Amino acid sequence: MDFTFDVFSKTRAFFKKIIEEQSLEDLNKIPKGFNNNIIWNIGHIIVTEQVLIYKLSGLKPTISESLVSAYMKGTKPEKDVTQKDVNEIASLLFSTLQQTEIDYKKGAFKNFKPYTVSTTGNTLNNVEEALQFALFHEGLHFGYVLALLRTI
């Protein structure tokens, strides 16, 4: 799983760079034809990783329930985020991933509950499959962010 965590880290570095290079206004902008924005996509990948790995393993995510509620599957931006919110999301990009890797290496994800993802229809049967899917999911949302960047 070292390779998977390495790719996660590099993917998240792309997201962090985007946060650093875009104005707060651009991070919040929802272009015509879209139903979300750049910062929502970045918050969403953090929440999805936490839900797929921690919640499906019967553990409490390392992020707040309010963050989960704001960025989980089926949500969309309800209001503009503040710079404080952006800073929190930026800091969580790596802290959550580092904690997930620590917990994975400790064997914390033993009681994984199988889950069928709506995107592909695949059933995740263990934490390794969930990590691989979460990485695919982040790549998908990186593509969405690139599309959003082209429109703003």
N, C-alpha and C positions, 0 to 999 in steps of 0.2 A: 504493500500500500504506500510505500515511500514515493513511488512515481506519482500516484494519484494526489497525494498531499502536495507534492512539488508543483504539479500542474495547477492545483487549486491556488496555491500561493502566487503563481505567475499570472493567473487569470485575475485574481483579486488586485494585483498590482496595476493591471490595466484599468480596472474600475476606480482605484484610488487616484490614478493620474487624471482620469476624466473629471473626477470631483474637484481636483486641484486646479484644473485648467478652465473650468466653466464657471460663469457667474451664478450667483444664487438664483437670479431671474431665469437663466437658461436651464438650470437644473429643475426648476419648477414648471417650465413651459410645457404645455400639452398642445402640440401642433394639430392642425386640422387633419382629421382622418385617424388620429390616435386616441386612445382612452387612458393613457398614462404618460408619465414623464421619466426623465433620466433618473432622478433620485428615487422614484418609486421602484424602478427596476432594480436598482442597487440594494435598496432596503429589502426588496422581495427575495433576492438571492440569499441574503443573510438569513432571513426568516425561514425560507424553504429548507436550507441546509439544517437548521436547528430542528425544525419539525420532523423532517425525514429521519434524522439520526437520533435525536434525543427523545422526542415524543413517541416515535414508533418503537423505541427501546424501553418505553415506560419510565423515562427520566424527565426531569424538569429541564427545559432549555436554559442556556446560560444568558439569555436575553429576557427583557421584561415582557410580560403578557400584553402590555399596551403596544409594544412594537410588533408582536406577533399579530395582534388584532388589526393593526394598520396596514401591514404588508403581506398578509397571508394570501393564499390562493383565493381568487374571487373578489378581492378588494381592488380599489382604484383610489387615486388621490382624491381626498375630500376637501383639502385646503393646501395652500402653499406651506412648505416646511420652512423653518427658520434656519439661520446659520448654525445655531446651537444643535438643531436636529441633524443637519448635514455633518457637523463635526462628530456627533455621536455615531452616525452611520459609518463615517470614514474610519473611526477608531475600531468599530466592531468588525470591519472587514478582516482584520488579521487576528484580533484577540479571540474571536469565536473560533476561527480555524485552528489556531494554536491549541486552544483548550480541547477542541474535538480530537485533534491528533494525540494529545496527552491522554485523554480518556480512552481513545481507541487502543493505544499501546498498553494501557492498564487493564484492558478487557472489560470496560464498563458497559458495553452494549450487548449483553448476553441474551436479554429477553426481547428480542426483536419480533414485532408483530407484522406478519406479511401484509403488504399494501399494494394494490394495483393502481398505477399512475394513469391519470386520464390522458396525458399527452401521447403516450405510445401504447398504452394498454398492457405494458409489462408489469409483472408482479415482482415486487422487491421482497425477497425471502430472508435476507440477512443484511447486516450493516454494511458489508462490503459492496453488495449490489446497490444499496441506498447511497453510498458514497459515490459510486460510479455514476449513478443516475443524477445525483446532485451536481456533479461536475458537468455532465451533458446539459443539464438545466441552466447552469451558469453560462455556458457557451451560447445557448439559445438566447438568453437575455442580453448577452454581450452584443449579439447581432441586432437585437431590438434597440439597444442604446446607440449603436453605430447608425442605424436608420434615423433615430431621433436627432442625432447630431447633424445629420445632413439636412434636416428640415428647419433647424433653428438658426 
